Amino acid sequence: MMETLSYTLEGKTYAVLIQRKRMKSITYRFRDGQFLISAPRIASNRAIIMGLNKFAKKMIDRSTEDKAQSDEFVYIFGKKESININDYDDNYN
């Protein structure tokens, strides 16, 4: 069973898709500009929205951060390091 709600944060409205399942805890995800929530069948909408109020801003901020998928840099132990392929070619010749 899938429910659709809307959620407004800082003047922007997001779609919220709630899927009720046989599970014990509520799972929150933010993908493609919408919240995807898996929740137990007995969870109230109030409990789901309370969790969304708690986690929404952080999930949106994390989705807009730089991703570690580039030919120019890589994250090593949380630190952004640049990659210069020409330096590596000189060492192997």
matplotlib code that plots the C-alpha trace (Angstrom):
import matplotlib.pyplot as plt

x = [0.0, 1.5, 0.4, 1.3, 1.7, 3.3, 5.9, 7.0, 10.4, 11.8, 9.2, 9.7, 7.3, 8.4, 6.5, 6.4, 5.8, 5.0, 5.0, 3.5, 5.2, 5.7, 8.6, 9.6, 11.1, 10.6, 13.2, 13.6, 15.3, 15.6, 16.0, 15.2, 13.7, 11.2, 11.1, 10.7, 9.5, 9.0, 7.0, 5.3, 1.6, 0.7, 2.8, 0.8, 1.2, 2.0, 5.0, 6.2, 5.9, 7.7, 10.7, 10.5, 10.7, 13.8, 15.7, 14.5, 16.9, 19.9, 18.8, 18.3, 21.7, 23.5, 21.9, 23.3, 26.9, 29.7, 29.6, 32.9, 32.5, 34.9, 38.0, 39.5, 39.2, 38.6, 37.7, 40.3, 39.3, 36.8, 39.4, 39.1, 42.3, 42.9, 44.0, 46.6, 47.0, 50.1, 52.0, 51.3, 52.3, 55.8, 56.4, 55.5, 57.6]
y = [0.0, 3.4, 6.7, 10.1, 13.3, 16.6, 18.2, 21.8, 22.8, 26.3, 27.3, 24.4, 21.5, 17.9, 14.7, 12.1, 8.5, 6.2, 2.5, 0.4, -3.0, -5.7, -4.1, -2.8, 0.7, 3.6, 4.1, 7.6, 8.2, 11.2, 10.5, 12.5, 15.4, 13.3, 11.5, 7.7, 6.3, 2.7, 2.3, -0.4, -0.9, 0.3, 3.5, 6.7, 9.5, 11.7, 9.6, 9.5, 13.3, 13.8, 11.8, 13.7, 17.0, 15.7, 14.3, 16.2, 19.1, 16.8, 14.4, 17.3, 18.8, 15.4, 14.9, 18.1, 17.5, 16.7, 13.1, 11.0, 10.2, 12.3, 11.9, 15.0, 14.1, 11.3, 11.2, 9.4, 9.0, 11.9, 14.3, 15.5, 14.7, 15.8, 13.3, 14.1, 11.1, 12.6, 12.3, 8.5, 7.8, 9.2, 6.8, 3.7, 4.3]
z = [0.0, -1.1, 0.3, -1.1, 0.9, 0.5, 2.9, 2.9, 4.2, 3.9, 1.3, -1.0, -1.3, -1.6, -2.5, 0.3, -0.7, 2.2, 1.8, 4.6, 5.2, 7.8, 9.5, 13.0, 12.3, 10.0, 7.2, 5.5, 2.1, -0.1, -3.8, -7.0, -5.0, -3.0, 0.3, 0.2, 3.5, 4.5, 7.7, 9.7, 9.0, 12.5, 12.4, 12.5, 10.0, 13.0, 14.0, 10.4, 10.0, 13.4, 12.1, 8.8, 10.7, 12.5, 9.4, 6.3, 6.3, 6.9, 4.1, 1.6, 2.5, 2.1, -1.3, -2.7, -1.5, -4.0, -4.9, -4.9, -8.6, -10.7, -12.8, -11.1, -7.4, -5.0, -1.3, 0.9, 4.6, 4.2, 2.7, -0.9, -2.9, -6.5, -9.1, -11.7, -14.1, -15.7, -12.4, -12.2, -15.8, -15.2, -12.3, -14.3, -17.4]

ax = plt.figure().add_subplot(projection="3d")
ax.plot(x, y, z, "-o")
ax.set_aspect("equal")
plt.show()
